[in-house]
Amino acid sequence: MAVVWGVVGVFAAVAAAAFGVVVRRGRGTGGVGSDERAADREAHGRQQRYEAERHGDQGDTWQRGREAGG
């Protein structure tokens, strides 16, 4: 039985060490999910620019139609 507890203890120690390494490396890069947040901000900005350009193009088209038909 002592061998089983020894194996379980070694496994727990290795798992704890691996967890510690991952947490420490994650802090150095800005945290878990920081890349996803940056990508979300970039995508949102790109969508906003697209919508603004499209809105402007539609307004220009509408104005040209009014001038030609007037």
N, C-alpha and C positions, 0 to 999 in steps of 0.2 A: 504494500500500500504506500510505503514511503517513496517508492520509485514513481508511482503515479503522481503524487503530490509534487515531486521534484520536476517531472516533465511539465505539469501544469504551471508551476512557478516559472520555469524557464520560458515557456510559451508566453506567459503574462509579461515577463520582463522584456522579451523581444518585441511584443506588441506595443508596450508602453514606450519603448525606445523609438520604434518606428513612428508612432503618433507624435512624439516630441519633435522628431526631425521634420515631419511634415508641417507641424504648426510653426516651428521656427522659420522654415523656408517660406511659408505663406506670409508671415509678417514682413519679410524683406521685400516682397513684390507688391505690397499695397493691400493685401488681404484677399480672402477668397471672393471671387466674383467681381473683382475690380475691372478686369478686362471686359466682362459682360456689361457692366454699367457704362464703361466708356463706349462700347459698341452701340449700346442703346441710345446714348446721347448723340452720337454721330448719325445714327439712322434717323432719329427724330429731327435733327437739324436739316438733314438732307430732304426729308419729307416736307418740312416747313418751306424750304427754298423752292421745291418743286411746286407746291401749292400756290406760293406767291407768284411764281413765274406764270403758271397756268391762269391764275386769276387776272394777271395783267394782260396776258394774250387774249383772253376772252373779252376783257373790257375794250381793248383796241379793236377787235373784230366787231363788236357791237357798235362802237362809235363810227367806224367806217361804213357800216350798213345804214346808219341813220343819215350820214352826210350824203351818201349816194342816192338814197331814196327820197330825200327831202325836196 
